[in-house]
């Protein structure tokens, strides 16, 4: 009973984090990139698009895992997309690409003032998503399910410290 409860709790947390990442951006960011955008502004918009892609891939993976018989190809494709995106994540935050470049940005200033901490958080996410990707590539759905919660936790840890909530 406890193990079933823990699995259900883990799945609910992961699905919630994935849905929040995917849906939050859609509601919070209706702004379009200006035609004459600076390089920093373009970077901020591309970063937002990349996070939306990352969230959508996580949501797709979680939706598939909720099915009685998950399609391993969908799971592997979603995990591979996440892994590809998170590998580049540290490059998405050059100095000057925060709210000064895009007022709708959710990047907190401490991304740059606490660069070591941010790098550690990004590395933790990259590590956990790498484990998820390896499990998905192996086709072991139980291993994928076990890797989902740590991925969601690494995303949440970074968001809690380095992402401001926009209303």
MODELLER restraints for C-alpha pairs under 7 A, 6 or more apart:
rsr = mdl.restraints
at = mdl.atoms
rsr.add(forms.Gaussian(group=physical.xy_distance, feature=features.Distance(at['CA:10:A'], at['CA:149:A']), mean=5.53, stdev=0.5))
rsr.add(forms.Gaussian(group=physical.xy_distance, feature=features.Distance(at['CA:13:A'], at['CA:149:A']), mean=6.98, stdev=0.5))
rsr.add(forms.Gaussian(group=physical.xy_distance, feature=features.Distance(at['CA:14:A'], at['CA:148:A']), mean=6.20, stdev=0.5))
rsr.add(forms.Gaussian(group=physical.xy_distance, feature=features.Distance(at['CA:14:A'], at['CA:149:A']), mean=5.52, stdev=0.5))
rsr.add(forms.Gaussian(group=physical.xy_distance, feature=features.Distance(at['CA:14:A'], at['CA:152:A']), mean=5.28, stdev=0.5))
rsr.add(forms.Gaussian(group=physical.xy_distance, feature=features.Distance(at['CA:15:A'], at['CA:59:A']), mean=6.68, stdev=0.5))
rsr.add(forms.Gaussian(group=physical.xy_distance, feature=features.Distance(at['CA:15:A'], at['CA:62:A']), mean=5.82, stdev=0.5))
rsr.add(forms.Gaussian(group=physical.xy_distance, feature=features.Distance(at['CA:17:A'], at['CA:152:A']), mean=5.97, stdev=0.5))
rsr.add(forms.Gaussian(group=physical.xy_distance, feature=features.Distance(at['CA:18:A'], at['CA:55:A']), mean=5.60, stdev=0.5))
rsr.add(forms.Gaussian(group=physical.xy_distance, feature=features.Distance(at['CA:18:A'], at['CA:58:A']), mean=5.45, stdev=0.5))
rsr.add(forms.Gaussian(group=physical.xy_distance, feature=features.Distance(at['CA:18:A'], at['CA:59:A']), mean=4.93, stdev=0.5))
rsr.add(forms.Gaussian(group=physical.xy_distance, feature=features.Distance(at['CA:19:A'], at['CA:59:A']), mean=5.89, stdev=0.5))
rsr.add(forms.Gaussian(group=physical.xy_distance, feature=features.Distance(at['CA:21:A'], at['CA:55:A']), mean=5.00, stdev=0.5))
rsr.add(forms.Gaussian(group=physical.xy_distance, feature=features.Distance(at['CA:22:A'], at['CA:52:A']), mean=5.58, stdev=0.5))
rsr.add(forms.Gaussian(group=physical.xy_distance, feature=features.Distance(at['CA:22:A'], at['CA:55:A']), mean=4.38, stdev=0.5))
rsr.add(forms.Gaussian(group=physical.xy_distance, feature=features.Distance(at['CA:22:A'], at['CA:56:A']), mean=5.24, stdev=0.5))
rsr.add(forms.Gaussian(group=physical.xy_distance, feature=features.Distance(at['CA:25:A'], at['CA:52:A']), mean=6.57, stdev=0.5))
rsr.add(forms.Gaussian(group=physical.xy_distance, feature=features.Distance(at['CA:28:A'], at['CA:166:A']), mean=6.72, stdev=0.5))
rsr.add(forms.Gaussian(group=physical.xy_distance, feature=features.Distance(at['CA:28:A'], at['CA:167:A']), mean=6.90, stdev=0.5))
rsr.add(forms.Gaussian(group=physical.xy_distance, feature=features.Distance(at['CA:29:A'], at['CA:104:A']), mean=6.59, stdev=0.5))
rsr.add(forms.Gaussian(group=physical.xy_distance, feature=features.Distance(at['CA:33:A'], at['CA:45:A']), mean=6.64, stdev=0.5))
rsr.add(forms.Gaussian(group=physical.xy_distance, feature=features.Distance(at['CA:40:A'], at['CA:96:A']), mean=6.10, stdev=0.5))
rsr.add(forms.Gaussian(group=physical.xy_distance, feature=features.Distance(at['CA:40:A'], at['CA:97:A']), mean=4.79, stdev=0.5))
rsr.add(forms.Gaussian(group=physical.xy_distance, feature=features.Distance(at['CA:40:A'], at['CA:101:A']), mean=5.75, stdev=0.5))
rsr.add(forms.Gaussian(group=physical.xy_distance, feature=features.Distance(at['CA:41:A'], at['CA:97:A']), mean=6.20, stdev=0.5))
rsr.add(forms.Gaussian(group=physical.xy_distance, feature=features.Distance(at['CA:41:A'], at['CA:101:A']), mean=4.59, stdev=0.5))
rsr.add(forms.Gaussian(group=physical.xy_distance, feature=features.Distance(at['CA:41:A'], at['CA:102:A']), mean=5.71, stdev=0.5))
rsr.add(forms.Gaussian(group=physical.xy_distance, feature=features.Distance(at['CA:43:A'], at['CA:92:A']), mean=6.88, stdev=0.5))
rsr.add(forms.Gaussian(group=physical.xy_distance, feature=features.Distance(at['CA:43:A'], at['CA:97:A']), mean=6.45, stdev=0.5))
rsr.add(forms.Gaussian(group=physical.xy_distance, feature=features.Distance(at['CA:44:A'], at['CA:97:A']), mean=5.41, stdev=0.5))
rsr.add(forms.Gaussian(group=physical.xy_distance, feature=features.Distance(at['CA:44:A'], at['CA:98:A']), mean=6.79, stdev=0.5))
rsr.add(forms.Gaussian(group=physical.xy_distance, feature=features.Distance(at['CA:44:A'], at['CA:101:A']), mean=6.84, stdev=0.5))
rsr.add(forms.Gaussian(group=physical.xy_distance, feature=features.Distance(at['CA:44:A'], at['CA:102:A']), mean=6.30, stdev=0.5))
rsr.add(forms.Gaussian(group=physical.xy_distance, feature=features.Distance(at['CA:47:A'], at['CA:92:A']), mean=5.52, stdev=0.5))
rsr.add(forms.Gaussian(group=physical.xy_distance, feature=features.Distance(at['CA:54:A'], at['CA:82:A']), mean=5.44, stdev=0.5))
rsr.add(forms.Gaussian(group=physical.xy_distance, feature=features.Distance(at['CA:54:A'], at['CA:85:A']), mean=6.59, stdev=0.5))
rsr.add(forms.Gaussian(group=physical.xy_distance, feature=features.Distance(at['CA:57:A'], at['CA:78:A']), mean=4.89, stdev=0.5))
rsr.add(forms.Gaussian(group=physical.xy_distance, feature=features.Distance(at['CA:57:A'], at['CA:81:A']), mean=6.57, stdev=0.5))
rsr.add(forms.Gaussian(group=physical.xy_distance, feature=features.Distance(at['CA:57:A'], at['CA:82:A']), mean=6.21, stdev=0.5))
rsr.add(forms.Gaussian(group=physical.xy_distance, feature=features.Distance(at['CA:58:A'], at['CA:78:A']), mean=6.66, stdev=0.5))
rsr.add(forms.Gaussian(group=physical.xy_distance, feature=features.Distance(at['CA:60:A'], at['CA:78:A']), mean=6.53, stdev=0.5))
rsr.add(forms.Gaussian(group=physical.xy_distance, feature=features.Distance(at['CA:61:A'], at['CA:75:A']), mean=5.20, stdev=0.5))
rsr.add(forms.Gaussian(group=physical.xy_distance, feature=features.Distance(at['CA:61:A'], at['CA:78:A']), mean=5.57, stdev=0.5))
rsr.add(forms.Gaussian(group=physical.xy_distance, feature=features.Distance(at['CA:64:A'], at['CA:70:A']), mean=5.29, stdev=0.5))
rsr.add(forms.Gaussian(group=physical.xy_distance, feature=features.Distance(at['CA:64:A'], at['CA:71:A']), mean=6.76, stdev=0.5))
rsr.add(forms.Gaussian(group=physical.xy_distance, feature=features.Distance(at['CA:64:A'], at['CA:75:A']), mean=6.68, stdev=0.5))
rsr.add(forms.Gaussian(group=physical.xy_distance, feature=features.Distance(at['CA:72:A'], at['CA:139:A']), mean=5.98, stdev=0.5))
rsr.add(forms.Gaussian(group=physical.xy_distance, feature=features.Distance(at['CA:75:A'], at['CA:136:A']), mean=6.17, stdev=0.5))
rsr.add(forms.Gaussian(group=physical.xy_distance, feature=features.Distance(at['CA:76:A'], at['CA:133:A']), mean=6.90, stdev=0.5))
rsr.add(forms.Gaussian(group=physical.xy_distance, feature=features.Distance(at['CA:76:A'], at['CA:136:A']), mean=4.75, stdev=0.5))
rsr.add(forms.Gaussian(group=physical.xy_distance, feature=features.Distance(at['CA:76:A'], at['CA:137:A']), mean=5.48, stdev=0.5))
rsr.add(forms.Gaussian(group=physical.xy_distance, feature=features.Distance(at['CA:79:A'], at['CA:132:A']), mean=6.55, stdev=0.5))
rsr.add(forms.Gaussian(group=physical.xy_distance, feature=features.Distance(at['CA:79:A'], at['CA:133:A']), mean=4.86, stdev=0.5))
rsr.add(forms.Gaussian(group=physical.xy_distance, feature=features.Distance(at['CA:79:A'], at['CA:136:A']), mean=6.52, stdev=0.5))
rsr.add(forms.Gaussian(group=physical.xy_distance, feature=features.Distance(at['CA:80:A'], at['CA:133:A']), mean=5.76, stdev=0.5))
rsr.add(forms.Gaussian(group=physical.xy_distance, feature=features.Distance(at['CA:82:A'], at['CA:129:A']), mean=6.91, stdev=0.5))
rsr.add(forms.Gaussian(group=physical.xy_distance, feature=features.Distance(at['CA:83:A'], at['CA:129:A']), mean=5.80, stdev=0.5))
rsr.add(forms.Gaussian(group=physical.xy_distance, feature=features.Distance(at['CA:83:A'], at['CA:130:A']), mean=5.97, stdev=0.5))
rsr.add(forms.Gaussian(group=physical.xy_distance, feature=features.Distance(at['CA:83:A'], at['CA:133:A']), mean=6.41, stdev=0.5))
rsr.add(forms.Gaussian(group=physical.xy_distance, feature=features.Distance(at['CA:86:A'], at['CA:126:A']), mean=5.65, stdev=0.5))
rsr.add(forms.Gaussian(group=physical.xy_distance, feature=features.Distance(at['CA:87:A'], at['CA:126:A']), mean=6.23, stdev=0.5))
rsr.add(forms.Gaussian(group=physical.xy_distance, feature=features.Distance(at['CA:90:A'], at['CA:119:A']), mean=6.93, stdev=0.5))
rsr.add(forms.Gaussian(group=physical.xy_distance, feature=features.Distance(at['CA:90:A'], at['CA:122:A']), mean=6.71, stdev=0.5))
rsr.add(forms.Gaussian(group=physical.xy_distance, feature=features.Distance(at['CA:95:A'], at['CA:112:A']), mean=6.81, stdev=0.5))
rsr.add(forms.Gaussian(group=physical.xy_distance, feature=features.Distance(at['CA:98:A'], at['CA:105:A']), mean=5.97, stdev=0.5))
rsr.add(forms.Gaussian(group=physical.xy_distance, feature=features.Distance(at['CA:98:A'], at['CA:107:A']), mean=5.69, stdev=0.5))
rsr.add(forms.Gaussian(group=physical.xy_distance, feature=features.Distance(at['CA:99:A'], at['CA:105:A']), mean=5.15, stdev=0.5))
rsr.add(forms.Gaussian(group=physical.xy_distance, feature=features.Distance(at['CA:106:A'], at['CA:163:A']), mean=5.34, stdev=0.5))
rsr.add(forms.Gaussian(group=physical.xy_distance, feature=features.Distance(at['CA:106:A'], at['CA:164:A']), mean=4.96, stdev=0.5))
rsr.add(forms.Gaussian(group=physical.xy_distance, feature=features.Distance(at['CA:106:A'], at['CA:165:A']), mean=6.38, stdev=0.5))
rsr.add(forms.Gaussian(group=physical.xy_distance, feature=features.Distance(at['CA:106:A'], at['CA:166:A']), mean=6.62, stdev=0.5))
rsr.add(forms.Gaussian(group=physical.xy_distance, feature=features.Distance(at['CA:107:A'], at['CA:162:A']), mean=6.29, stdev=0.5))
rsr.add(forms.Gaussian(group=physical.xy_distance, feature=features.Distance(at['CA:107:A'], at['CA:163:A']), mean=5.01, stdev=0.5))
rsr.add(forms.Gaussian(group=physical.xy_distance, feature=features.Distance(at['CA:107:A'], at['CA:164:A']), mean=6.26, stdev=0.5))
rsr.add(forms.Gaussian(group=physical.xy_distance, feature=features.Distance(at['CA:108:A'], at['CA:162:A']), mean=5.24, stdev=0.5))
rsr.add(forms.Gaussian(group=physical.xy_distance, feature=features.Distance(at['CA:108:A'], at['CA:163:A']), mean=5.36, stdev=0.5))
rsr.add(forms.Gaussian(group=physical.xy_distance, feature=features.Distance(at['CA:108:A'], at['CA:164:A']), mean=5.79, stdev=0.5))
rsr.add(forms.Gaussian(group=physical.xy_distance, feature=features.Distance(at['CA:110:A'], at['CA:162:A']), mean=6.44, stdev=0.5))
rsr.add(forms.Gaussian(group=physical.xy_distance, feature=features.Distance(at['CA:111:A'], at['CA:118:A']), mean=5.61, stdev=0.5))
rsr.add(forms.Gaussian(group=physical.xy_distance, feature=features.Distance(at['CA:111:A'], at['CA:162:A']), mean=5.92, stdev=0.5))
rsr.add(forms.Gaussian(group=physical.xy_distance, feature=features.Distance(at['CA:121:A'], at['CA:158:A']), mean=5.64, stdev=0.5))
rsr.add(forms.Gaussian(group=physical.xy_distance, feature=features.Distance(at['CA:124:A'], at['CA:154:A']), mean=6.28, stdev=0.5))
rsr.add(forms.Gaussian(group=physical.xy_distance, feature=features.Distance(at['CA:125:A'], at['CA:151:A']), mean=6.44, stdev=0.5))
rsr.add(forms.Gaussian(group=physical.xy_distance, feature=features.Distance(at['CA:125:A'], at['CA:154:A']), mean=5.07, stdev=0.5))
rsr.add(forms.Gaussian(group=physical.xy_distance, feature=features.Distance(at['CA:125:A'], at['CA:155:A']), mean=6.28, stdev=0.5))
rsr.add(forms.Gaussian(group=physical.xy_distance, feature=features.Distance(at['CA:128:A'], at['CA:150:A']), mean=6.31, stdev=0.5))
rsr.add(forms.Gaussian(group=physical.xy_distance, feature=features.Distance(at['CA:128:A'], at['CA:151:A']), mean=5.24, stdev=0.5))
rsr.add(forms.Gaussian(group=physical.xy_distance, feature=features.Distance(at['CA:129:A'], at['CA:151:A']), mean=5.87, stdev=0.5))
rsr.add(forms.Gaussian(group=physical.xy_distance, feature=features.Distance(at['CA:131:A'], at['CA:147:A']), mean=6.75, stdev=0.5))
rsr.add(forms.Gaussian(group=physical.xy_distance, feature=features.Distance(at['CA:132:A'], at['CA:144:A']), mean=5.75, stdev=0.5))
rsr.add(forms.Gaussian(group=physical.xy_distance, feature=features.Distance(at['CA:132:A'], at['CA:147:A']), mean=5.21, stdev=0.5))
rsr.add(forms.Gaussian(group=physical.xy_distance, feature=features.Distance(at['CA:132:A'], at['CA:148:A']), mean=6.76, stdev=0.5))
rsr.add(forms.Gaussian(group=physical.xy_distance, feature=features.Distance(at['CA:135:A'], at['CA:143:A']), mean=5.54, stdev=0.5))
rsr.add(forms.Gaussian(group=physical.xy_distance, feature=features.Distance(at['CA:135:A'], at['CA:144:A']), mean=5.20, stdev=0.5))
rsr.add(forms.Gaussian(group=physical.xy_distance, feature=features.Distance(at['CA:136:A'], at['CA:144:A']), mean=5.67, stdev=0.5))
